Amino acid sequence: MKKANMLLDKEFVIGKIDNRIYGSFIEHLGRAVYNGIYEPGHASADEDGFRQDVMDLVKALKVPIIRYPGGNFVSGYNWEDGIGPLELRPKKLDLAWRTLETNEIGINEFAKWSKKVDAEVMMAVNLGTRGIAEACNLLEYCNHPQGTYYSDLRIKHGYLEPYKIKTWCLGNEMDGPWQIGHKTPMEYGRLALETGKAMKLIDPTIELVSCGSSNTAMPTFPEWEATTLEHTYDVADFISLHQYYGNRDNDTSNFLALSMDMDNFIQTVISTCDYVKAKKRSKKTINLSFDEWNVWFHSNASDDDTMKNNPWQKAPALLEDAYTFEDALLVGCMLITFIKHADRVKMACLAQLVNVIAPIMTENNGGAWKQTIFYPYLHASLYGRGIALNPIITTPKYDAKDFTDVPYLEATAVYNEENQEVTIFAVNRDLEEDMLLACDFRSFKDYELIEHLVLACNDLKAYNTLENQPVIPSNKGRSKVDHGRLETVLGKASWNVIRLGTQKK
């Protein structure tokens, strides 16, 4: 059995975790909105047509912030189409996903749903086909109290109180040739700067997210960040990162190492931001919003066929990946990576939340269930709030196809001083053997074991359905604690959550 060691000390601090790193994303795409969060006539639908069974699962995740309405969708979206009397709202062709948008749900309905699930809204504005005026009008509609055309229009529509939406994305993936209104770095930088300046004149309290590269494979990465930040640095508060991974070669050892690519992505963007800071001789630090991330590859072939050969459907099944157990392990590694960078990654959005590459799936007129990736996301959101610690770890390593020196043990720790708890998140990447982990946490020597949650399955390709759910966590972890020392066995290919506290709970 391989052995690893960890030293935990409350003085070894990375930074305070912003709870918004456990955010998510709802786009007008596939069945995310229609027949996802919204299905009038469903047995669980409330008075507004929202599925209560879905809301219950979202609330269980304690999602702090949800990005809306896109995504690629936003770059061709007219927000005015989704307000006012339902019978007057136009049906439109959504060019991003080649579907039919009925506009039954708009900003007012989404804000109401978000409030029901106890989440803030992260609003994206269209900088693809639209620009400064339309973004300002939307902000005025959402955040201005009253006495102006757009604020009074909101009140006329039945929403007296302003939404006070704090976080706004200045477009989406504007570096991508697939994006409607795709722009060069110079074009985007100028437009985003002028839009951000105008928006902050309306509401100086808002935070703005400048578009970063769509992924690390873009030929302009990281030049895009350096060029656009030359323009947006003074007005923006964050820069966005997007990244999806897939096990296309069916090489699990290499697949589970992909969080190292994410780590490198984050470090490169931080370096680029700080280069621009130095160049501008600025005292301001730009933080990171990793506002799209997940595993996404299972559904690609069927999606291409639907959009090419059967376009203009309302809410077709798109991007409905059935997540395997190994996908959940990588999602766990990615969550650990965010915690390791808590000093600079302040927001992140699992893309997406319901039906579309999502932890929650539904059947039309049927039930809802938890995909495999639901569980590491749930555990991190529940127990990963507080101070990110920097544990000293020694672990055996392996080489994979695209990576060298991959740690078999991927782990981090979070100290919640208010609850007097420490939580260790750990993935054993070894597909063949269990691992013995010895942890010295002498600065928490009076802490006892609360529980050791484990997500494990003998079949790496197992996935959950409504009728059959082979991938669920247990609290049967093999841990023992004695006077500031933890000894535990991490099962082969497993996600582990080890909770320590001042008393058993």
N, C-alpha and C positions, 0 to 999 in steps of 0.2 A: 504494500500500500504506500502510495506517495505521501510525503509529509510537507506541510506548510506551516509557517509561523507568522503571527501577527502581534504587533505591539500597539496598544491603544492608550492614548493619554489625552486628557481633556485640554491640555495646553497646545496640542498639535492641531491647530485650527486652519482650515481652508477658508471658511467664511460662512456667513449666515445664508441659509437656503431661502430663496424667494419661493413661496408656495406656488407661484405661477409656473414653475418648471413642470408641474403636473397638469398643465392645461391640455385642451384638445381642440377639435376643429370640426365644424359642420359646414359643408359646401352644398350649394344647389347642384347636386351631382348624383346620378343613379337614384337609389332609394334612401339616401341620407335624410332628406327632408320629407318628401312625400312617400308614405308607407314605411317611414322610419320613425322620426319623432312625431309626425303628424299623420293621422289616419282616422278621419271622422267615420263613425259607424263601427269602429272596432269595439269589441266588448269592453275594453279598458279605457276607451277614449273619454276625456273629461269634457266639460262644457265648451272648451275651445278646440276640440278635436285632437288634442295631444294624447298620445298613448301613455297611460299611467304606469304600465309595466316597464316601459322604457325609462320613464322618469325615475322610477324607483332604482333601477340599475345605475343610472347616471349619478343619482344622489349618493348611492353606496360608494361610488368612486371618489366622491368629494372633489369634483372637478372645479378648480378655482376660476378658470377663464376659458372662454371658447371663441375661437377665431371664426369670423363669418363675413360675407357670404361666399368667399372663395379666397384663394384658389384661382385656377384658370378662368372660372366662371365670371369672376368680378371684372375682368378686363373687357368684357362686352356688355356689362350690366348697367341698366338705367334704374337707379334706386327708386325713382318716382313711379315706376311701373308696379311696385309692391306696396303702395300706400293707397288709402282711400277706400271707397265702397268696393266690395269684392266683385260685384257684377260689372263694374267699370274697368277692372284691371285687364290689360291686354295679354293675350297669349303670344309668346315670342319664340323665335328660333334661337336656341342657345348654341352659338357657333363653337364654343370651347369643347363641348361634349356631344354635339349634334343631336340634341334632344329638344323636346318641347317644354318650355317653361310657362306654367300657367299663372305664376305670380300670386297664387293663393296665400303664400307666406312671404312676408316682407319684414322690414326692420321692426315694426311694431309688434307683430306676432312673435318674432324671434326673441325680442327683448322680454316679452311676457313669459315665453317658455324658459328663457335663461333664469329669470327670477324664480320661477317655480323649482328649478333644479339647483338654486343657490350658487349660480355662476355669474361672473362678470362677462361682458361682451368685449372681444377684441375686434374692432370694426376695420374692414379693408375698404379703401376707396379705389375707384376705377381710374387708373392713369394709363390705360391702354387706348380706349376710344374716347375718353373724356379727360377733364383736367381740373384746373384750379377752381373755377366757378362751381362746378358740380360737387366737388369735394367740400367746399365751403358751405354750400346750400345744405348738404346732408348733415354736416356738423351743426349748423344752425337749427335744423329740424330736430336733431337728437338732443342737443345740450343746452340751447338757449332757453331761458325760462318762459318768456312771453313778450308780446308787443312788437314782433317783427313778422314778416310774411310767413317764413317757414316755421317759426315756433308757434305762431297762431294756427297754422295749417295742422300741425301735430295736435294741438288742442281741439281743433275742429274735428279731427279724426277720432277723438275720444280719449286722448292721452294727455292729461293735464300736466303731470310732473315730467320735467326733463329727465333723460336717462343718465346723464352725467357719465357717458362712456369715456373712460380715461385713455385707453390705448388704441391707436389708429395705425394701420399699415398703409404706407404710401405705395400702393400698387402690389403686384404679385409677379414674381419671376420674370421681370422685364428684360432679363438677358436672354431668355429662351426664344428661339425662332418660332416655336409653336404658339407663343403667346400672341393673342390679338393685340395689335398695337406695339409689338416688339420694338425696343429702342436700343440705340447704341448707349454706351456708358455716359457719354457727354449729354446726349439728349435726355436720358433719364435723370441724370444728376441735376441738370438745370430745372426740369419740370418738378422734380421732387422737392428741391430747395424752395422754389417759388410757391408751391402748394403748401408746404409745411409752414413757411413764413406767414402766409395768409390765414391758415387754420389757427395758428397760435395767436393771431390778433383777435380772433373770435373767442377762443378759450385758451388762455395761457397755461392752464393746468394740465392740458393733455400731454401724453407721451406719444412720440412718433417713431415708427420703425421704418428704416430705410431698406430697400430691397438689396439683398446680397445675391450671390450666385445661386443658381437653381440646384447645383450639386458640384462635387469636386471634379467631375469629368468635363465640365464646361471648358472649352479652349481658352476662354477669357478669365478663368479663375487663376489667381486672385487679383489680376489686374482690374477686373470689374469693381471689386471692393475699393481698391486704392483710388481709382478714378472717380467713382460716384461719391465717395466720402470726401473728396476734395471739395465737392459742392455741398453735401448735406451735413457735414460734420457738426456745424454749429446749431442746426435746427433739429437734428435727429437725436434720439436718446438711445436707440438700439439699431443694430443691423441684423437682418434675418439670415438664417441658414436653413437649407432644405436638404434632406438626404433620405433615400430609400435603399434597402438592400434586399437581395434575393439569393437563394441557393440554387442557381440555375444549372450548375455543374454537378449537383448532388454530392458535394464535398463538404460534409458537415464540419469537419475540423477547421477548414478554411472559412466557412460561413460564420462560425462562432467567433472567429477572430476579427470580423468586420468592424466591431466596435473600436478596434485600434485605428481603423481608417477614420472613424468619426472623431476620435481623440485628436488625430492629426489635423483634421478639418478645423476643429475648434481652435487648436493652437495656432494654425496658420492665419485664421481670421483675426484672432486676438493680436497677433504680431502685426498684421496689416493695419488694424485700427490704431495700434500704438505708434506705428510708423507715421500715419497721417497726423496723429496727435503731436508727435515730435516736430513734424514738418511745419505744422501750424503754430507751434509753441503754445499749445492750448493746455489749460488746466483741467479740461473736461475729459472724462473717460467714457467711451462708447461701450456699452455692454451688448450682450448677444441675446437674440431671440431665435431659438431653434424651432421656428413655428410650423415646420412640417417634418415629421420623422416617422418611420415605421419600416416594417418588412412589407414589400409589395412586388409580387411577380407571378403569383399563382394564376391570376385571372387575365393575364395580358392577352392571350390568344382570343378568348371569347369576347373580350372588350373590343378588340380591333374589328372583329366580324360584326358586332352589333352596330358600332358607329359607322362603319363603311357600308354595310349592306342593308341595315334596318334602321335608318336614322329617323329623327323627329318623333320618337315615342315619348310619352310622359313617364318619367321615373322607371326606365328600364333597369334591369339588374346589371350594374357596372361596378367594376373593381371589388367584387365580392369574394375576396380571398378567404378560403377556409384555412385557418391558421393551425399549423402543426405544433407539436410539443417543442421541436427544435427552434421554431420561430419564437416561442415564448422565452427560450433560453437567451436568444440574441436580444430580444426586447429587454430582458433583465440586464444584460451587459450594457445596453445603451442607456438605461436609466442610471446605472452605476456611474457611467461616464459623465452624465449631467451633474450628478452629485459631486464628483471629483473636480468639476469646474464651477462650483457654486459661486465662486468669487466673481465670475464674469458671465456665466450663462444664467440669466435672470428670468427668462421665460422659455417655455417649450410647449409645443402642441402636438400630441399624438394625433396623427392624421390617418383616419378620421375617427368619429365616435360611434356612429350607428350605421351598420350595413356596408358602408363603403370603406374598405381596408380598415376594419373596425373591431374593437373588442366586444361589441354588442351586436348581435344579429337578431333579425325578426323574420317571421313569416307574415305575408299579407293575410289579414284576418285571422292570424294564428298567434303562436307564442313567441317569446323572446328568450335568448340564451346567451351564456357567457362563452366567448371563444377562449382559447388557451392563453392568449396574450392579456386577457382581462386581469389575470391574477398577479403577475409581477407589477403591472400598472396599479392595481388596487393596493398592493402591499407598500409600494413606494409612496403612494399618495397618503396612505394612512400613517405610516411609520417613518417616513423620510422627511419630516418637518423639524427644523431646529438648526443646529450647527453642524456643518459638514466637517468631519475630522479627517486628518491625514494619517491613516494607519501606516506603520512601517511593516511591510510584507516581504517575506521571502517565500518563494514558490518555485517548484520545478517548471520548466518551460518546454515548448515544442516548436518545431518549424512546420509551417503550412505552405500551400502552393504560393500564396501571395504575401506571406508574412514570416518573419523570423522572430525567435524569442517571444513566442506567445505564452503568457502566463496561464498555466492550468487553472490557477485560482484567480478569478476576477472578483474583487471585493472592495467594499468601502464601509464607512460607519457614520452614523448620525447621532448626535447628542441632543436630546430634548430636555433642556434644563428645567423647564416648567413642570414636566411630568416626571422628572428624575428617571429618565430612561435612556438607554443606549441601544441602538439597533444596528446589527451587522447584516449587510446584504452581501451574499456571496453566490457566485456561480462556479461550479466545478466543470470545467470544459472537457475533462478527461472522459472519453466515451467508453472506456473499458474498465477503469478502476475507481473505487472509492478513494477518498483522500482524508487523511488525518490532519486536522487543523488544531494547533495549540495557540491560544491567545492569552497574552498577558495584559490585563486591564487594571493594573494595581491602583491607578488613580480613581478607579470606581470600585474599590475592593469590597465595599459593603453591598454591592449590587448582587442580586440573585437572578436565576434564570426564570423569566416569565413564560416564554414558549419558544419553540423552534419549529417554524413552519417550513414545509418542504413541498416543492412542486417537482414531481418525478414521474417518469413513465418508461417502461421497457421498450416502447415503440416510439422512436423519434418522429415518425410520420403520423402518429395518432392525432386526430382532431376531434373537436366536440361538435355535436349536432343537437337539435332540440330533443331528440329521443335518446341519444347516447352520449355521455360525457365522461370519457375515460381519463381526461386530464383535469384533475382537480387537486387542490392542495390538501395536505394533512398536517396535523400538529404532532407528528410522531418522529421528529428529528432526534438524532442521537447526540445529545449534548449534556454535559455536566459541568457544574461550576463549583469551585472551592477556593475561597480566600483570594479573590482577584485573579483567578486563572480559569480559563475555559478550555475544555477539551471536547472536540466534536468530530464526528465523522460526516463528511459531506459525500453523499452518494454520487456515483458516476452520473455525469450529465444531469445535474440538478440545480434548481434555484432554491436558495435557502434564506430565510429571514430569522435571525436569532435575536430575540428581544431580552434585554437585561434591565432590571430595575431595582429600586430600593426595597421593594416588597413584592411578593408573588401576587399577580393579578389575574 
